[in-house]
Amino acid sequence: MKMTQPFCSKKCLCFFAAPFFTIYTVGYLWLTSWGTSQHLNTKETPLKTILLWNQFFSTKHFGYGIGQDPFLKAQCPVHTCNISDRADGPLHAGVEHFDAILFHMIDKSIIELQQDMPDKRSAHQRYIFFLQESPGMHTTPVKFPNFFNWTVTYRRDSDIYIPYGFVTAGQKYPDAKSPNPVFTGWMVPNYSRLEKIKKVSSKSKLVAWFVSNCYSQSRRISYVRELSKYIPVDIYGDCGNLVCPRSKEDECYQMLNTSYKFYLAFENSLCKDYVTEKLFNVMNYDVVPVTYGGVDYTVVAPPMSYIDVLKFESPKKLAHYLKYLDKNPVEYHKYFWWKKYYKVNTQNKHVLCKLCEMLHDSRIPPKIYEDIDGWWRPKSICHAPDIKDDYALNLNELVEPSQKEKR
C-alpha cells in the first residue's frame, strides 16, 4: 500500500515550532518575573518620593524605614512610594524633586527649624506638618505662613489622622487600614459572660502610676497628691519614690498586671483629641485605666472600659468609688466586658499607606495652611484645669520638656 505523505515534514515542523517556543519562552520569563516586579515602579503608577527632613526624636527614619520596603511590609494597597532620609547623607536628587517632605515640628526648636528650610520648592510638592505632641506643652508659635499643605497629627481633623492608639472591633487590625476619625458608636455593654473574676480579684494593690515628667499643663501631679490623701497611690519614676525603669517597660506592665487593679492614665495637657499611649498600653492588660485628659473619652474607648476623673466632683469622691470597686469584685470586673468584642491597636503604619495613597490621588484639590499656628493652637484647643498647682509653686524653675515626652 502506498504510504501517504505526512501533512508537514520535519523542516515544516521546525518552521512552525521555532516561533512557538520563542513566544512561550518570552511569555514564561515575563510571567515568572511578574511576581517580583509587580510592586516596582511602572509608567502607569509612577514612584512617589518622600523625604524625611529632620528626625523624630531619637527614632531613626521616624520608625518606618527607608526605600519602598515599608510600604510593601505594611501591605499598603497603594505601595509605589519611596522614603529617603536627609540624615542618611547626600540625596539622590534635589529637594525640589521630592513629591512630599515630612517636617517633625519638635525635633529641633521651632526657631532652629525656621532657619533650616529647603532652599528650593516645586509647585507639585506637599510639605507636611508632622506632630504627635500637644500644643499645651510646647508653647512656641509655629510661624510658617502659607507653607504646609497637609497635616499628620493626633487631631481628628488632620489630613492624616495618627492617634497613639485606637480600639477596633474583632480581629487584628490590618496595618494598612486607617482608623476612622469619625466616631461610629460602641455596642451596649454585655455583662452576661464575665470571666477572669478570680484572677483580677486576687490583686493585692490598688493604684499605680508611671510618671517622670513632673511639670505638666494639666497639673496632674497636684491631683494625685490630693487623691493620695484618701487611698494609697504607688508612684514609679522621677516624681515618686518607686522605681521601674522604662528600659524594662514590658516587665513594668507585667508587674502592673499582676499586682494592681487601677492605673492612672493621666495626660500632661488637657487638649482636644489628645490621648496618648498611657491609655492604650494599659488597656492591653487586666487593669482598669483611670483617665484624665482633654479628649472626649466616649469616642476613644468603649463604655465601662475606663474611669474618667472629670466625672467626679473631687479626688475624694473618686477615691471612694475606687475603694467601692475594690470591695465589690463583680462590679469591678464589669470594666473588662469589652475585651470579648474589641481589640486595641497601637500601630501607626497606616500613615504610610494613607500618605502614599494621597500622593497618587489626583482628585485631591490643592491645599495650603495660611496660618498653621491658628489651626494648631486656637484659643479653644486646650483648657487649664481647675486645680491648684501646689507642686509647680514649689519648683524654682519651670522648663518645657525638650525631648520626647517622659511618662
Secondary structure, DSSP 4 states (H G I P E B T S, - for coil): -PPPPPSS-HHHHHHHHHHHHHHHHHHHHHHHHHHHHTTS--SSSPPEEEEE-S-BTTBGGGGT-SBSHHHHHTT-SS--EEEEEGGGSS-SS-GGG-SEEEEETTSS-HHHHHTS--S---TT-EEEEEE-S-TTT--S----TTT-SEEEESSTTSSEE--S-EEEESSPPPTTSPPPSS----PPP--TT---HHHHHT--EEEEEE------TT-HHHHHHHHTTTS-EEEESTTSSB---GGGHHHHHHHHHHHEEEEEEE-SS-BTT---HHHHHHHTTT-EEEEESSS-GGGTS-TTS-EEGGGSSSHHHHHHHHHHHHH-HHHHHGGGGGGGTEEEE---THHHHHHHHHHH-TTSPP---TTHHHHHS-TTSB---SS--TTGGG-S------SS---
